Amino acid sequence: MTEPHPALRLLWEPPARPTRGPKPGLTLESIARAGIEAADAEGLAAVSMQRVAGLLGHTKMALYRYVPGKAELVALMIEHAAGDPPPPSDAPWREQLTDWARRMSAVLTAHPWLLDALAAPRPTGPRELAWLERVVAALDGHGLSGAERMDAAVLLVGHVRTIAAQHRQSRDGSPEAELLRALVPLVHTHATRYPALAAALTEPPDGRDNAYDFGIARILDGLAALIDHRRGSPSPAAGTDRAPDA
């Protein structure tokens, strides 16, 4: 029988605070917050047991009494950085998922290192699972199978992470504007070879980065079409319910 990952116990069964004896010098939350502080400032690669122990004013050996190693430390950091998802709501499913995606985007913007931490296989904590629960619950009762509701969550997460990664890599925080600056002169120089691109790039930009909104709206349009199909009713015209701006 495979032993459970040590982080699972820390995430799901944290030690109770002692009612007697000396007060512990550290808590799992304080350790996670110190790791988040280091990662927010310098990225996930800057996080180490030694660095976190120093931020807390303790030795590395003292830290090992609470957290077995860096993998468990990162798992705790993810759990605390993710925070709580949107609360359960009676709002229409599309409104719920739009709000959910916006909140997840805000978390990834506040803690860009999460993109690296979430890319690797890892134990899942209660808060991370609660984020997934909100998507599946919002789509419950609309004729979608369990697998389809899970796939919808994967689509939303994937889009939000992709846009967050583009913003992290952008030098000026506007990946679409940066892409246009690189593409426009190149495409116009070779317009006869790429006529569709040249025509599209002659349209004046509206000054916003629309990839996030456009992607969320199209994902939700697709889900709406599938839900309407299952109900046997025609789907509304695409794009009539665009996701609000991020």
C-alpha positions as CSV (number, residue, x, y, z in Angstrom):
1,M,0.0,0.0,0.0
2,T,1.4,3.4,-1.0
3,E,2.0,5.8,1.8
4,P,0.1,9.1,1.5
5,H,2.2,12.2,0.7
6,P,3.3,13.8,4.0
7,A,1.8,17.1,2.8
8,L,-1.7,15.6,2.8
9,R,-1.5,15.3,6.6
10,L,-0.4,18.9,6.9
11,L,-3.1,20.1,4.6
12,W,-6.0,18.1,5.8
13,E,-5.1,17.2,9.4
14,P,-3.1,20.1,10.8
15,P,-1.9,19.6,14.3
16,A,-4.2,21.0,17.0
17,R,-2.9,23.9,19.1
18,P,-1.8,22.6,22.5
19,T,-4.0,23.6,25.4
20,R,-1.2,23.1,27.9
21,G,2.5,23.7,28.0
22,P,4.6,26.3,26.2
23,K,3.1,28.0,23.2
24,P,4.7,26.7,19.9
25,G,7.1,29.1,18.4
26,L,5.8,28.6,14.9
27,T,2.6,27.7,13.2
28,L,1.9,26.1,9.7
29,E,0.2,29.3,8.7
30,S,3.2,31.5,9.7
31,I,5.5,29.2,7.9
32,A,3.4,29.3,4.8
33,R,3.1,33.1,4.9
34,A,6.9,33.5,5.2
35,G,7.3,31.2,2.1
36,I,4.7,33.3,0.2
37,E,6.6,36.5,1.2
38,A,9.8,35.1,-0.3
39,A,8.1,33.8,-3.4
40,D,6.2,37.0,-4.1
41,A,9.4,39.0,-3.8
42,E,11.8,36.8,-5.8
43,G,9.9,33.8,-7.3
44,L,9.5,30.2,-6.3
45,A,13.2,29.4,-6.9
46,A,14.1,31.7,-4.0
47,V,12.1,29.7,-1.5
48,S,14.1,27.3,0.7
49,M,13.8,26.0,4.2
50,Q,16.8,28.1,5.1
51,R,15.3,31.3,3.6
52,V,11.9,30.8,5.3
53,A,13.5,29.9,8.7
54,G,15.5,33.1,8.5
55,L,12.4,35.2,7.7
56,L,10.8,33.8,10.8
57,G,13.9,34.3,13.0
58,H,14.4,30.5,13.6
59,T,16.9,27.9,12.6
60,K,16.3,25.6,9.7
61,M,16.3,22.6,12.1
62,A,13.5,24.3,14.0
63,L,11.5,24.6,10.8
64,Y,11.8,20.8,10.2
65,R,9.9,20.1,13.4
66,Y,6.8,21.5,11.6
67,V,7.4,20.9,7.9
68,P,9.4,17.8,6.5
69,G,10.8,19.6,3.5
70,K,10.4,22.0,0.6
71,A,7.7,20.0,-1.2
72,E,5.5,20.2,1.8
73,L,6.3,23.9,2.3
74,V,5.2,24.7,-1.2
75,A,2.0,22.7,-0.7
76,L,1.2,24.8,2.3
77,M,2.1,28.0,0.4
78,I,-0.3,27.1,-2.4
79,E,-3.1,26.4,0.0
80,H,-2.7,29.7,1.8
81,A,-2.0,31.8,-1.3
82,A,-5.1,30.4,-3.1
83,G,-7.4,31.7,-0.3
84,D,-11.1,30.9,-0.2
85,P,-13.0,30.6,-3.5
86,P,-16.2,32.6,-4.1
87,P,-18.9,31.5,-1.7
88,P,-21.8,29.4,-2.8
89,S,-24.3,31.5,-4.8
90,D,-27.8,31.3,-6.3
91,A,-26.7,33.6,-9.2
92,P,-27.0,32.2,-12.7
93,W,-24.3,29.7,-13.6
94,R,-22.7,32.0,-16.1
95,E,-22.4,34.9,-13.7
96,Q,-20.9,32.5,-11.1
97,L,-18.2,31.2,-13.4
98,T,-17.4,34.7,-14.7
99,D,-16.8,35.9,-11.1
100,W,-14.9,32.7,-10.3
101,A,-12.5,33.2,-13.2
102,R,-12.0,36.8,-12.3
103,R,-11.1,35.9,-8.8
104,M,-8.7,33.2,-9.8
105,S,-7.1,35.6,-12.2
106,A,-6.6,38.1,-9.3
107,V,-5.0,35.4,-7.2
108,L,-2.5,34.5,-10.0
109,T,-1.7,38.2,-10.5
110,A,-1.0,38.7,-6.8
111,H,1.2,35.6,-6.6
112,P,2.7,34.9,-10.0
113,W,4.9,32.1,-8.6
114,L,1.7,30.0,-8.3
115,L,1.9,29.4,-12.1
116,D,5.1,27.4,-11.4
117,A,3.9,25.7,-8.3
118,L,0.7,24.5,-9.8
119,A,2.4,23.1,-12.9
120,A,3.9,20.2,-11.0
121,P,2.0,17.1,-9.6
122,R,1.2,17.9,-6.0
123,P,-1.0,17.1,-3.1
124,T,-4.3,19.0,-3.2
125,G,-5.5,20.9,-0.2
126,P,-9.0,21.8,0.9
127,R,-9.0,25.3,-0.5
128,E,-7.7,24.3,-3.9
129,L,-10.4,21.6,-4.0
130,A,-13.0,24.1,-3.0
131,W,-12.2,26.2,-6.0
132,L,-12.9,23.2,-8.2
133,E,-16.1,22.5,-6.3
134,R,-17.5,25.9,-7.1
135,V,-17.3,25.3,-10.9
136,V,-18.8,21.9,-10.7
137,A,-21.5,23.1,-8.3
138,A,-22.4,26.1,-10.5
139,L,-23.0,23.8,-13.5
140,D,-25.0,21.2,-11.5
141,G,-28.6,20.7,-12.6
142,H,-28.0,22.0,-16.2
143,G,-27.9,18.6,-18.0
144,L,-24.2,18.2,-18.1
145,S,-22.5,15.0,-17.0
146,G,-20.0,14.9,-14.2
147,A,-17.2,14.5,-16.7
148,E,-18.4,17.5,-18.7
149,R,-18.5,19.7,-15.6
150,M,-15.0,18.7,-14.7
151,D,-13.9,19.4,-18.3
152,A,-15.5,22.8,-18.0
153,A,-13.4,23.5,-14.9
154,V,-10.2,22.4,-16.8
155,L,-11.0,24.8,-19.7
156,L,-11.5,27.7,-17.4
157,V,-8.4,27.1,-15.3
158,G,-6.3,26.6,-18.5
159,H,-7.5,29.9,-20.0
160,V,-7.0,31.9,-16.8
161,R,-3.5,30.4,-16.3
162,T,-2.5,31.0,-19.9
163,I,-3.4,34.7,-19.8
164,A,-1.7,35.1,-16.4
165,A,1.4,33.5,-17.8
166,Q,1.4,35.9,-20.7
167,H,1.1,38.9,-18.4
168,R,3.9,37.6,-16.2
169,Q,6.2,37.3,-19.3
170,S,5.2,40.7,-20.7
171,R,7.7,43.5,-20.1
172,D,5.1,46.2,-19.9
173,G,2.1,44.2,-18.5
174,S,0.3,44.3,-21.9
175,P,1.0,41.1,-23.8
176,E,-1.3,41.9,-26.6
177,A,0.1,45.3,-27.2
178,E,3.6,43.8,-27.1
179,L,2.6,41.1,-29.6
180,L,1.2,43.8,-31.9
181,R,4.3,45.9,-31.8
182,A,6.3,42.8,-32.9
183,L,3.8,41.6,-35.5
184,V,2.5,44.7,-37.3
185,P,5.7,45.8,-39.1
186,L,6.6,42.2,-39.9
187,V,3.2,41.3,-41.4
188,H,2.9,44.6,-43.3
189,T,6.3,44.1,-44.8
190,H,5.1,40.7,-46.1
191,A,1.4,41.5,-46.6
192,T,1.1,39.7,-49.9
193,R,2.2,36.5,-48.2
194,Y,-0.1,36.9,-45.2
195,P,-3.1,38.8,-46.5
196,A,-5.5,37.7,-43.8
197,L,-3.2,38.8,-41.0
198,A,-2.4,42.1,-42.8
199,A,-6.2,42.8,-43.2
200,A,-6.9,42.0,-39.5
201,L,-4.0,44.2,-38.3
202,T,-5.2,47.2,-40.3
203,E,-8.3,47.4,-38.0
204,P,-7.7,50.0,-35.3
205,P,-7.1,48.4,-31.9
206,D,-9.5,49.3,-29.1
207,G,-6.6,49.8,-26.6
208,R,-7.4,46.9,-24.3
209,D,-6.1,43.4,-23.8
210,N,-9.1,41.4,-24.8
211,A,-7.8,37.8,-24.8
212,Y,-8.9,37.1,-21.3
213,D,-12.5,38.4,-21.8
214,F,-12.8,36.9,-25.2
215,G,-11.7,33.5,-24.1
216,I,-13.9,33.4,-21.0
217,A,-16.9,34.5,-23.0
218,R,-16.4,31.9,-25.8
219,I,-15.9,29.1,-23.2
220,L,-19.2,30.1,-21.5
221,D,-20.9,30.5,-24.9
222,G,-19.9,26.9,-25.7
223,L,-21.2,25.7,-22.4
224,A,-24.5,27.6,-22.9
225,A,-24.9,26.0,-26.4
226,L,-24.4,22.5,-24.9
227,I,-26.8,23.2,-22.0
228,D,-29.4,24.5,-24.4
229,H,-28.9,21.5,-26.7
230,R,-29.5,19.2,-23.8
231,R,-32.7,21.1,-23.0
232,G,-33.8,21.0,-26.6
233,S,-34.0,24.8,-26.8
234,P,-32.1,27.1,-29.3
235,S,-29.0,28.8,-28.0
236,P,-28.9,32.6,-27.9
237,A,-26.7,34.4,-30.4
238,A,-23.0,34.0,-29.5
239,G,-21.4,37.0,-27.9
240,T,-24.6,38.5,-26.4
241,D,-23.4,37.7,-22.9
242,R,-19.8,38.8,-22.9
243,A,-17.7,38.3,-19.8
244,P,-17.2,41.6,-17.9
245,D,-13.8,43.1,-18.1
246,A,-11.1,41.7,-15.8
